[in-house]
Amino acid sequence: MKILLINKFLYPKGGDAVCTIKTGELLRAKGHEVNFWGMESTDNPPYPYSELFVDNLDLNNAGRAKKQLAIAAKLLYSKEAKKKVEQFIKVVGKPDIVHLHNFAHQISPSILDVFKKYKIPCVMTMHDYKLACAAYTLLSHGKVCKRCSGVKYYQCFKQGCVKGSKAKSLLNTIEMYLHHKILHIYDYIDTFISPSLFLKETLEEMGFKGKVIHIPNFVEIEKFTPRYDWQENTICYMGRLSHEKGVETLIEAMQGLPVTLKIIGDGPLKEQLMVSAAGCGNIAFLGYRSGDDLKNEIRNSMFTVIPSQWYENNPLSVIEAFALGKPVIGARIGGIPELVKDNITGITFTAGDAADLRDKILFMINNPDKLKIFGQNARRFAEAEFSSARHYEKLIKIYNEALGAK
């Protein structure tokens, strides 16, 4: 089968990009012809025909008003993306199926008109709540929000949900009405893949009408050697350093605890978090890590913590910890409780509650025998539910159904 994978970022910038790249590797290993298409970047590895990728678009540095208007037009309907993806298909050849990931804003849904023109079936893996929430995070000013339910996208502008900016919120609001109520452009996608049951159920509850199938993320389980004991008196957080990830709550909970927290990752709050943690004495910032370096840090630790304050989908950080035989303390929010099962694969706490998180950390470090049992349970759970073989079996079924429908 000839498959075109699309994501705006094609290097390991976040979970959506990692998922796109890993899916491509899995499909190639199974003998399929795979091509990637997205946004050009100096961080991209070499890709064939990358000159036909969309020009790099930095939404954080829009510059003068004229440039801002040009970016706004691209966000709503990018003629450049539409033209270049059609050129790409003509050069590389028509794929049997297109598998979309995160393409909002920098690419825009204009590309769907090309796939409709060439009668190419499409599936899409959802990594956030963009199809029902104008701000895509279900957050408004740092707090959980579902005001867009029932196609009330105007609430985004009314509340100023996008970075506290009325102008950005207005643009996102217009985008939602244009794509969903005027153009109905997402209707061309045959099947939407939801990595968590929570995301699937939330979108349906908020009024999304597309066909949604639940397939969780995966890891190549054979590449993760578990360790059920620990070499260091440490715990780990790995992920983006931003407000919605709840790292401030974790730092507050760590005050005076007899264990060292290793914070692995980067993001806009890094400097602020380092200042907050300066007086603790038991927090170390390791920066970005990947590959065996990251695996070894987790393997040597007692457990990991995911303190998110937004509706996480199906975080790879939890699945990878499980594959390494490590239990997780996770916030009781979004898709996290689908993975972190109390007293089985770890333990949950009330999101944003530093005192509750502190109690759960103390419980874990004071019960080392339970840590080993939780870690063994977590590994078995990962083997049973999140293997690449299981993921491939479900994914190829969706591809074949989409092809049959066309």
Secondary structure, DSSP 8 states (H G I E B T S, - for coil): -EEEEE-S--SSSSHHHHHHHHHHHHHHHTT-EEEEE-B--TTS---TTGGGSB----TT---SHHHHHHHHHHHH--HHHHHHHHHHHHHH---SEEEE-S-TTTT-TTHHHHHHHTT--EEEE--SSTTT-TTSSSEETTEE--TTTTT-THHHHHHTTTTT-HHHHHHHHHHHHIIIIIS-GGGG-SEEEESSHHHHHHHHHHT--S-EEE----B-GGG----SS-SSSEEEEES--SGGGTHHHHHHHTTT-SSEEEEE---TTHHHHHHHHTTTSSEEEEE---HHHHHHHHHHSSEEEE--SS---S-HHHHHHHHTT--EEEESSTTHHHHS-BTTTEEEE-TT-HHHHHHHHHHHHT-HHHHHHHHHHHHHHHHHHSBHHHHHHHHHHHHHHHHHH-
